[in-house]
Amino acid sequence: MTTAIEASGGQLSSMPSAKKPDRTRQRAGLLLRRIWRYHFYSALFAGPFLVMLAITGLIILYTQPIHDSLGGSMRLVTPSISSVPLDSQVSAAQAVHSDLSISQVIPPEARDRSTIVELTDGADYTLDVFVNPYTGKVLGEQESGADIVGISTRLHGWLNNEALTVTLPSLSHLVNPENPSTVEIAVGDVIIEIAAIWGLVLALSGVYLWWPRRSQHNKPLFKVRWNKGGRLRWRDLHSSVGVVLALILAFFVISGMPWSRYWGGDLSTVASKVTPNAEVESPTSATVKTGDVDRFGHRIPWATREDPQSVSGAPTADKPARMSWSDISKVAVAEGMLPGYSILPPTDSLSDPANPEYGAFLLSNAWPGRVQDEKVVYIDQFSGRTLSTSSSAEWGTIQQVAEWGVQNHMGTQYGLFTRVLMTLGCVLTVVSFVTSIILWWKRRPKGTTGLPRRQARSSATLGVGIIALVLAVMYPLWGASLIVVLLIDGAIQLVRQRLKKSRPVIQSTTDDEIPLEEKV
């Protein structure tokens, strides 16, 4: 069927009307065009970042298969009847790099897995050394985070660049005055955080555009009219994919934000004050938090980031030395830690002889996993006594909800079902982005960019403004970016108005002239 716009070569034909147009429908049309404009520009900015997050997220979802495929000779072993003590395995790993210290030991997750000993120079460099638990032989080594999974993790979080930072006011300082009033955040993390919320705007506006209306009774909702060809086919595909993606994308954004460096840090502080975790009865460090030992976001549950670390008692005459790795592994089994747990060594602070602080061994179940399996245990380094335990049952409500979202985001909470659902979200993100480019190219009038123009002000602006204000309060960085966008938009409109006054008016054909039935 030929539409009015097609028949007129891109121009709307003059259709006589027997009566004045319905003002309610006019306002609805203005609002629809305004939302479409927001949707378009949100995609223009956030789209490339969302595709990057989707691709890197897909890699992270399949971390173990990728690791086994690329480093199976180091990670996989042939099970045997007996194994060598964990201390011997750790010593073998440390002998390879005696200049590095131990930052983490991961006993085998399964009988066919190697022991992983993580070594560090005390700064940014860490090295994973893989040891056969049955022979004590070093199978290989790899710089932590240097493979495709590690690179994807850093790109996914902060664009793999922490060198360039920006100083931002710390909102958590208002909740806890002990926190610094400003924080240094990587620019890459700021960009990711802003792009994520623009992705949320993209999802919300997309659902609004898809939502069925009386004036669009012939528009299919979940059907692609392949035989139609042209932009209709691509519009159907984009809208059908997009509305399914919108729900997953909104979940991706909301569940992933707790791990952002800026907003997530403030949320962690608020959560620790509003719904604090169960108090630790043992002595704790005055300066070190559990979250301080986290690296690459794969060790410590988000819910325990603000918890203070427990500290050991002073060494005694009958227990003067630190417990062995083998003894600590036995304590871990007694504490019910799940295979694949990590052992982090104590960190002592002895700079003040009058008030020495002896750290404790930290046991942590593998992350990511399931909320109900998350557990952190502190063990006295001299006596082996359990100092404190933090499990999901002892967390505050905000911490539990946020951690549940994170584990689903990582595709682990409900096993295969969650992984398949998150995989679908990643794939649909790429498909939606590609179809949006094709749709824009096909629907834009020749010789123009096809960019939607600013709409006249209407009462519909108020509702959109309220939603924007709520999002800006919830996500301050996004609010700041919105102000910048509005200032730029205002400047462009001012320039256009001045240019329009200085030259004759030329009839232009823009995508704004496409009927709503064709556009959405």
Secondary structure as a PSIPRED ss2 file (coil, helix, strand):
# PSIPRED VFORMAT (PSIPRED V4.0)

   1 M C   1.000  0.000  0.000
   2 T C   1.000  0.000  0.000
   3 T C   1.000  0.000  0.000
   4 A H   0.000  1.000  0.000
   5 I H   0.000  1.000  0.000
   6 E H   0.000  1.000  0.000
   7 A H   0.000  1.000  0.000
   8 S C   1.000  0.000  0.000
   9 G C   1.000  0.000  0.000
  10 G C   1.000  0.000  0.000
  11 Q C   1.000  0.000  0.000
  12 L C   1.000  0.000  0.000
  13 S C   1.000  0.000  0.000
  14 S C   1.000  0.000  0.000
  15 M C   1.000  0.000  0.000
  16 P C   1.000  0.000  0.000
  17 S C   1.000  0.000  0.000
  18 A C   1.000  0.000  0.000
  19 K C   1.000  0.000  0.000
  20 K C   1.000  0.000  0.000
  21 P C   1.000  0.000  0.000
  22 D C   1.000  0.000  0.000
  23 R H   0.000  1.000  0.000
  24 T H   0.000  1.000  0.000
  25 R H   0.000  1.000  0.000
  26 Q H   0.000  1.000  0.000
  27 R H   0.000  1.000  0.000
  28 A H   0.000  1.000  0.000
  29 G H   0.000  1.000  0.000
  30 L H   0.000  1.000  0.000
  31 L H   0.000  1.000  0.000
  32 L H   0.000  1.000  0.000
  33 R H   0.000  1.000  0.000
  34 R H   0.000  1.000  0.000
  35 I H   0.000  1.000  0.000
  36 W H   0.000  1.000  0.000
  37 R H   0.000  1.000  0.000
  38 Y H   0.000  1.000  0.000
  39 H H   0.000  1.000  0.000
  40 F H   0.000  1.000  0.000
  41 Y H   0.000  1.000  0.000
  42 S H   0.000  1.000  0.000
  43 A H   0.000  1.000  0.000
  44 L H   0.000  1.000  0.000
  45 F H   0.000  1.000  0.000
  46 A H   0.000  1.000  0.000
  47 G H   0.000  1.000  0.000
  48 P H   0.000  1.000  0.000
  49 F H   0.000  1.000  0.000
  50 L H   0.000  1.000  0.000
  51 V H   0.000  1.000  0.000
  52 M H   0.000  1.000  0.000
  53 L H   0.000  1.000  0.000
  54 A H   0.000  1.000  0.000
  55 I H   0.000  1.000  0.000
  56 T H   0.000  1.000  0.000
  57 G H   0.000  1.000  0.000
  58 L H   0.000  1.000  0.000
  59 I H   0.000  1.000  0.000
  60 I H   0.000  1.000  0.000
  61 L H   0.000  1.000  0.000
  62 Y C   1.000  0.000  0.000
  63 T H   0.000  1.000  0.000
  64 Q H   0.000  1.000  0.000
  65 P H   0.000  1.000  0.000
  66 I H   0.000  1.000  0.000
  67 H H   0.000  1.000  0.000
  68 D H   0.000  1.000  0.000
  69 S H   0.000  1.000  0.000
  70 L H   0.000  1.000  0.000
  71 G H   0.000  1.000  0.000
  72 G H   0.000  1.000  0.000
  73 S H   0.000  1.000  0.000
  74 M H   0.000  1.000  0.000
  75 R H   0.000  1.000  0.000
  76 L E   0.000  0.000  1.000
  77 V C   1.000  0.000  0.000
  78 T C   1.000  0.000  0.000
  79 P C   1.000  0.000  0.000
  80 S C   1.000  0.000  0.000
  81 I C   1.000  0.000  0.000
  82 S C   1.000  0.000  0.000
  83 S C   1.000  0.000  0.000
  84 V C   1.000  0.000  0.000
  85 P C   1.000  0.000  0.000
  86 L H   0.000  1.000  0.000
  87 D H   0.000  1.000  0.000
  88 S H   0.000  1.000  0.000
  89 Q H   0.000  1.000  0.000
  90 V H   0.000  1.000  0.000
  91 S H   0.000  1.000  0.000
  92 A H   0.000  1.000  0.000
  93 A H   0.000  1.000  0.000
  94 Q H   0.000  1.000  0.000
  95 A H   0.000  1.000  0.000
  96 V H   0.000  1.000  0.000
  97 H C   1.000  0.000  0.000
  98 S C   1.000  0.000  0.000
  99 D C   1.000  0.000  0.000
 100 L C   1.000  0.000  0.000
 101 S E   0.000  0.000  1.000
 102 I E   0.000  0.000  1.000
 103 S E   0.000  0.000  1.000
 104 Q E   0.000  0.000  1.000
 105 V E   0.000  0.000  1.000
 106 I E   0.000  0.000  1.000
 107 P C   1.000  0.000  0.000
 108 P C   1.000  0.000  0.000
 109 E C   1.000  0.000  0.000
 110 A C   1.000  0.000  0.000
 111 R C   1.000  0.000  0.000
 112 D C   1.000  0.000  0.000
 113 R E   0.000  0.000  1.000
 114 S C   1.000  0.000  0.000
 115 T E   0.000  0.000  1.000
 116 I E   0.000  0.000  1.000
 117 V E   0.000  0.000  1.000
 118 E E   0.000  0.000  1.000
 119 L E   0.000  0.000  1.000
 120 T E   0.000  0.000  1.000
 121 D C   1.000  0.000  0.000
 122 G C   1.000  0.000  0.000
 123 A C   1.000  0.000  0.000
 124 D C   1.000  0.000  0.000
 125 Y C   1.000  0.000  0.000
 126 T E   0.000  0.000  1.000
 127 L E   0.000  0.000  1.000
 128 D E   0.000  0.000  1.000
 129 V E   0.000  0.000  1.000
 130 F E   0.000  0.000  1.000
 131 V E   0.000  0.000  1.000
 132 N C   1.000  0.000  0.000
 133 P C   1.000  0.000  0.000
 134 Y C   1.000  0.000  0.000
 135 T C   1.000  0.000  0.000
 136 G C   1.000  0.000  0.000
 137 K C   1.000  0.000  0.000
 138 V E   0.000  0.000  1.000
 139 L E   0.000  0.000  1.000
 140 G E   0.000  0.000  1.000
 141 E E   0.000  0.000  1.000
 142 Q E   0.000  0.000  1.000
 143 E E   0.000  0.000  1.000
 144 S C   1.000  0.000  0.000
 145 G C   1.000  0.000  0.000
 146 A C   1.000  0.000  0.000
 147 D C   1.000  0.000  0.000
 148 I H   0.000  1.000  0.000
 149 V H   0.000  1.000  0.000
 150 G H   0.000  1.000  0.000
 151 I H   0.000  1.000  0.000
 152 S H   0.000  1.000  0.000
 153 T H   0.000  1.000  0.000
 154 R H   0.000  1.000  0.000
 155 L H   0.000  1.000  0.000
 156 H H   0.000  1.000  0.000
 157 G H   0.000  1.000  0.000
 158 W H   0.000  1.000  0.000
 159 L C   1.000  0.000  0.000
 160 N C   1.000  0.000  0.000
 161 N C   1.000  0.000  0.000
 162 E C   1.000  0.000  0.000
 163 A C   1.000  0.000  0.000
 164 L C   1.000  0.000  0.000
 165 T E   0.000  0.000  1.000
 166 V E   0.000  0.000  1.000
 167 T E   0.000  0.000  1.000
 168 L E   0.000  0.000  1.000
 169 P E   0.000  0.000  1.000
 170 S C   1.000  0.000  0.000
 171 L C   1.000  0.000  0.000
 172 S H   0.000  1.000  0.000
 173 H H   0.000  1.000  0.000
 174 L H   0.000  1.000  0.000
 175 V H   0.000  1.000  0.000
 176 N C   1.000  0.000  0.000
 177 P C   1.000  0.000  0.000
 178 E C   1.000  0.000  0.000
 179 N C   1.000  0.000  0.000
 180 P C   1.000  0.000  0.000
 181 S C   1.000  0.000  0.000
 182 T E   0.000  0.000  1.000
 183 V E   0.000  0.000  1.000
 184 E E   0.000  0.000  1.000
 185 I E   0.000  0.000  1.000
 186 A E   0.000  0.000  1.000
 187 V H   0.000  1.000  0.000
 188 G H   0.000  1.000  0.000
 189 D H   0.000  1.000  0.000
 190 V H   0.000  1.000  0.000
 191 I H   0.000  1.000  0.000
 192 I H   0.000  1.000  0.000
 193 E H   0.000  1.000  0.000
 194 I H   0.000  1.000  0.000
 195 A H   0.000  1.000  0.000
 196 A H   0.000  1.000  0.000
 197 I H   0.000  1.000  0.000
 198 W H   0.000  1.000  0.000
 199 G H   0.000  1.000  0.000
 200 L H   0.000  1.000  0.000
 201 V H   0.000  1.000  0.000
 202 L H   0.000  1.000  0.000
 203 A H   0.000  1.000  0.000
 204 L H   0.000  1.000  0.000
 205 S H   0.000  1.000  0.000
 206 G H   0.000  1.000  0.000
 207 V H   0.000  1.000  0.000
 208 Y H   0.000  1.000  0.000
 209 L H   0.000  1.000  0.000
 210 W H   0.000  1.000  0.000
 211 W C   1.000  0.000  0.000
 212 P C   1.000  0.000  0.000
 213 R C   1.000  0.000  0.000
 214 R H   0.000  1.000  0.000
 215 S H   0.000  1.000  0.000
 216 Q H   0.000  1.000  0.000
 217 H C   1.000  0.000  0.000
 218 N C   1.000  0.000  0.000
 219 K C   1.000  0.000  0.000
 220 P C   1.000  0.000  0.000
 221 L C   1.000  0.000  0.000
 222 F C   1.000  0.000  0.000
 223 K C   1.000  0.000  0.000
 224 V C   1.000  0.000  0.000
 225 R C   1.000  0.000  0.000
 226 W C   1.000  0.000  0.000
 227 N C   1.000  0.000  0.000
 228 K C   1.000  0.000  0.000
 229 G C   1.000  0.000  0.000
 230 G H   0.000  1.000  0.000
 231 R H   0.000  1.000  0.000
 232 L H   0.000  1.000  0.000
 233 R H   0.000  1.000  0.000
 234 W H   0.000  1.000  0.000
 235 R H   0.000  1.000  0.000
 236 D H   0.000  1.000  0.000
 237 L H   0.000  1.000  0.000
 238 H H   0.000  1.000  0.000
 239 S H   0.000  1.000  0.000
 240 S H   0.000  1.000  0.000
 241 V H   0.000  1.000  0.000
 242 G H   0.000  1.000  0.000
 243 V H   0.000  1.000  0.000
 244 V H   0.000  1.000  0.000
 245 L H   0.000  1.000  0.000
 246 A H   0.000  1.000  0.000
 247 L H   0.000  1.000  0.000
 248 I H   0.000  1.000  0.000
 249 L H   0.000  1.000  0.000
 250 A H   0.000  1.000  0.000
 251 F H   0.000  1.000  0.000
 252 F H   0.000  1.000  0.000
 253 V H   0.000  1.000  0.000
 254 I H   0.000  1.000  0.000
 255 S H   0.000  1.000  0.000
 256 G H   0.000  1.000  0.000
 257 M H   0.000  1.000  0.000
 258 P H   0.000  1.000  0.000
 259 W H   0.000  1.000  0.000
 260 S C   1.000  0.000  0.000
 261 R C   1.000  0.000  0.000
 262 Y C   1.000  0.000  0.000
 263 W H   0.000  1.000  0.000
 264 G H   0.000  1.000  0.000
 265 G H   0.000  1.000  0.000
 266 D H   0.000  1.000  0.000
 267 L H   0.000  1.000  0.000
 268 S H   0.000  1.000  0.000
 269 T H   0.000  1.000  0.000
 270 V H   0.000  1.000  0.000
 271 A H   0.000  1.000  0.000
 272 S H   0.000  1.000  0.000
 273 K H   0.000  1.000  0.000
 274 V H   0.000  1.000  0.000
 275 T C   1.000  0.000  0.000
 276 P C   1.000  0.000  0.000
 277 N C   1.000  0.000  0.000
 278 A C   1.000  0.000  0.000
 279 E C   1.000  0.000  0.000
 280 V C   1.000  0.000  0.000
 281 E C   1.000  0.000  0.000
 282 S C   1.000  0.000  0.000
 283 P C   1.000  0.000  0.000
 284 T E   0.000  0.000  1.000
 285 S E   0.000  0.000  1.000
 286 A E   0.000  0.000  1.000
 287 T E   0.000  0.000  1.000
 288 V E   0.000  0.000  1.000
 289 K E   0.000  0.000  1.000
 290 T H   0.000  1.000  0.000
 291 G H   0.000  1.000  0.000
 292 D H   0.000  1.000  0.000
 293 V H   0.000  1.000  0.000
 294 D C   1.000  0.000  0.000
 295 R C   1.000  0.000  0.000
 296 F C   1.000  0.000  0.000
 297 G C   1.000  0.000  0.000
 298 H C   1.000  0.000  0.000
 299 R C   1.000  0.000  0.000
 300 I C   1.000  0.000  0.000
 301 P C   1.000  0.000  0.000
 302 W H   0.000  1.000  0.000
 303 A H   0.000  1.000  0.000
 304 T H   0.000  1.000  0.000
 305 R C   1.000  0.000  0.000
 306 E C   1.000  0.000  0.000
 307 D C   1.000  0.000  0.000
 308 P E   0.000  0.000  1.000
 309 Q E   0.000  0.000  1.000
 310 S E   0.000  0.000  1.000
 311 V C   1.000  0.000  0.000
 312 S E   0.000  0.000  1.000
 313 G C   1.000  0.000  0.000
 314 A C   1.000  0.000  0.000
 315 P C   1.000  0.000  0.000
 316 T C   1.000  0.000  0.000
 317 A C   1.000  0.000  0.000
 318 D C   1.000  0.000  0.000
 319 K C   1.000  0.000  0.000
 320 P C   1.000  0.000  0.000
 321 A C   1.000  0.000  0.000
 322 R C   1.000  0.000  0.000
 323 M C   1.000  0.000  0.000
 324 S C   1.000  0.000  0.000
 325 W H   0.000  1.000  0.000
 326 S H   0.000  1.000  0.000
 327 D H   0.000  1.000  0.000
 328 I H   0.000  1.000  0.000
 329 S H   0.000  1.000  0.000
 330 K H   0.000  1.000  0.000
 331 V H   0.000  1.000  0.000
 332 A H   0.000  1.000  0.000
 333 V H   0.000  1.000  0.000
 334 A H   0.000  1.000  0.000
 335 E C   1.000  0.000  0.000
 336 G C   1.000  0.000  0.000
 337 M C   1.000  0.000  0.000
 338 L C   1.000  0.000  0.000
 339 P C   1.000  0.000  0.000
 340 G C   1.000  0.000  0.000
 341 Y C   1.000  0.000  0.000
 342 S E   0.000  0.000  1.000
 343 I E   0.000  0.000  1.000
 344 L E   0.000  0.000  1.000
 345 P C   1.000  0.000  0.000
 346 P C   1.000  0.000  0.000
 347 T C   1.000  0.000  0.000
 348 D C   1.000  0.000  0.000
 349 S E   0.000  0.000  1.000
 350 L C   1.000  0.000  0.000
 351 S C   1.000  0.000  0.000
 352 D C   1.000  0.000  0.000
 353 P C   1.000  0.000  0.000
 354 A C   1.000  0.000  0.000
 355 N C   1.000  0.000  0.000
 356 P C   1.000  0.000  0.000
 357 E E   0.000  0.000  1.000
 358 Y E   0.000  0.000  1.000
 359 G C   1.000  0.000  0.000
 360 A E   0.000  0.000  1.000
 361 F E   0.000  0.000  1.000
 362 L E   0.000  0.000  1.000
 363 L E   0.000  0.000  1.000
 364 S E   0.000  0.000  1.000
 365 N C   1.000  0.000  0.000
 366 A C   1.000  0.000  0.000
 367 W C   1.000  0.000  0.000
 368 P C   1.000  0.000  0.000
 369 G C   1.000  0.000  0.000
 370 R C   1.000  0.000  0.000
 371 V H   0.000  1.000  0.000
 372 Q H   0.000  1.000  0.000
 373 D H   0.000  1.000  0.000
 374 E C   1.000  0.000  0.000
 375 K E   0.000  0.000  1.000
 376 V E   0.000  0.000  1.000
 377 V E   0.000  0.000  1.000
 378 Y E   0.000  0.000  1.000
 379 I E   0.000  0.000  1.000
 380 D E   0.000  0.000  1.000
 381 Q C   1.000  0.000  0.000
 382 F C   1.000  0.000  0.000
 383 S C   1.000  0.000  0.000
 384 G C   1.000  0.000  0.000
 385 R C   1.000  0.000  0.000
 386 T E   0.000  0.000  1.000
 387 L E   0.000  0.000  1.000
 388 S E   0.000  0.000  1.000
 389 T E   0.000  0.000  1.000
 390 S E   0.000  0.000  1.000
 391 S E   0.000  0.000  1.000
 392 S H   0.000  1.000  0.000
 393 A H   0.000  1.000  0.000
 394 E H   0.000  1.000  0.000
 395 W C   1.000  0.000  0.000
 396 G C   1.000  0.000  0.000
 397 T H   0.000  1.000  0.000
 398 I H   0.000  1.000  0.000
 399 Q H   0.000  1.000  0.000
 400 Q H   0.000  1.000  0.000
 401 V H   0.000  1.000  0.000
 402 A H   0.000  1.000  0.000
 403 E H   0.000  1.000  0.000
 404 W H   0.000  1.000  0.000
 405 G H   0.000  1.000  0.000
 406 V H   0.000  1.000  0.000
 407 Q H   0.000  1.000  0.000
 408 N H   0.000  1.000  0.000
 409 H H   0.000  1.000  0.000
 410 M C   1.000  0.000  0.000
 411 G C   1.000  0.000  0.000
 412 T C   1.000  0.000  0.000
 413 Q C   1.000  0.000  0.000
 414 Y C   1.000  0.000  0.000
 415 G C   1.000  0.000  0.000
 416 L H   0.000  1.000  0.000
 417 F H   0.000  1.000  0.000
 418 T H   0.000  1.000  0.000
 419 R H   0.000  1.000  0.000
 420 V H   0.000  1.000  0.000
 421 L H   0.000  1.000  0.000
 422 M H   0.000  1.000  0.000
 423 T H   0.000  1.000  0.000
 424 L H   0.000  1.000  0.000
 425 G H   0.000  1.000  0.000
 426 C H   0.000  1.000  0.000
 427 V H   0.000  1.000  0.000
 428 L H   0.000  1.000  0.000
 429 T H   0.000  1.000  0.000
 430 V H   0.000  1.000  0.000
 431 V H   0.000  1.000  0.000
 432 S H   0.000  1.000  0.000
 433 F H   0.000  1.000  0.000
 434 V H   0.000  1.000  0.000
 435 T H   0.000  1.000  0.000
 436 S H   0.000  1.000  0.000
 437 I H   0.000  1.000  0.000
 438 I H   0.000  1.000  0.000
 439 L H   0.000  1.000  0.000
 440 W H   0.000  1.000  0.000
 441 W H   0.000  1.000  0.000
 442 K H   0.000  1.000  0.000
 443 R H   0.000  1.000  0.000
 444 R C   1.000  0.000  0.000
 445 P C   1.000  0.000  0.000
 446 K C   1.000  0.000  0.000
 447 G C   1.000  0.000  0.000
 448 T C   1.000  0.000  0.000
 449 T C   1.000  0.000  0.000
 450 G C   1.000  0.000  0.000
 451 L C   1.000  0.000  0.000
 452 P C   1.000  0.000  0.000
 453 R C   1.000  0.000  0.000
 454 R C   1.000  0.000  0.000
 455 Q C   1.000  0.000  0.000
 456 A C   1.000  0.000  0.000
 457 R C   1.000  0.000  0.000
 458 S C   1.000  0.000  0.000
 459 S C   1.000  0.000  0.000
 460 A H   0.000  1.000  0.000
 461 T H   0.000  1.000  0.000
 462 L H   0.000  1.000  0.000
 463 G H   0.000  1.000  0.000
 464 V H   0.000  1.000  0.000
 465 G H   0.000  1.000  0.000
 466 I H   0.000  1.000  0.000
 467 I H   0.000  1.000  0.000
 468 A H   0.000  1.000  0.000
 469 L H   0.000  1.000  0.000
 470 V H   0.000  1.000  0.000
 471 L H   0.000  1.000  0.000
 472 A H   0.000  1.000  0.000
 473 V H   0.000  1.000  0.000
 474 M H   0.000  1.000  0.000
 475 Y C   1.000  0.000  0.000
 476 P H   0.000  1.000  0.000
 477 L H   0.000  1.000  0.000
 478 W H   0.000  1.000  0.000
 479 G H   0.000  1.000  0.000
 480 A H   0.000  1.000  0.000
 481 S H   0.000  1.000  0.000
 482 L H   0.000  1.000  0.000
 483 I H   0.000  1.000  0.000
 484 V H   0.000  1.000  0.000
 485 V H   0.000  1.000  0.000
 486 L H   0.000  1.000  0.000
 487 L H   0.000  1.000  0.000
 488 I H   0.000  1.000  0.000
 489 D H   0.000  1.000  0.000
 490 G H   0.000  1.000  0.000
 491 A H   0.000  1.000  0.000
 492 I H   0.000  1.000  0.000
 493 Q H   0.000  1.000  0.000
 494 L H   0.000  1.000  0.000
 495 V H   0.000  1.000  0.000
 496 R H   0.000  1.000  0.000
 497 Q H   0.000  1.000  0.000
 498 R H   0.000  1.000  0.000
 499 L H   0.000  1.000  0.000
 500 K H   0.000  1.000  0.000
 501 K H   0.000  1.000  0.000
 502 S H   0.000  1.000  0.000
 503 R C   1.000  0.000  0.000
 504 P C   1.000  0.000  0.000
 505 V C   1.000  0.000  0.000
 506 I C   1.000  0.000  0.000
 507 Q C   1.000  0.000  0.000
 508 S C   1.000  0.000  0.000
 509 T C   1.000  0.000  0.000
 510 T C   1.000  0.000  0.000
 511 D H   0.000  1.000  0.000
 512 D H   0.000  1.000  0.000
 513 E H   0.000  1.000  0.000
 514 I C   1.000  0.000  0.000
 515 P C   1.000  0.000  0.000
 516 L H   0.000  1.000  0.000
 517 E H   0.000  1.000  0.000
 518 E H   0.000  1.000  0.000
 519 K H   0.000  1.000  0.000
 520 V C   1.000  0.000  0.000
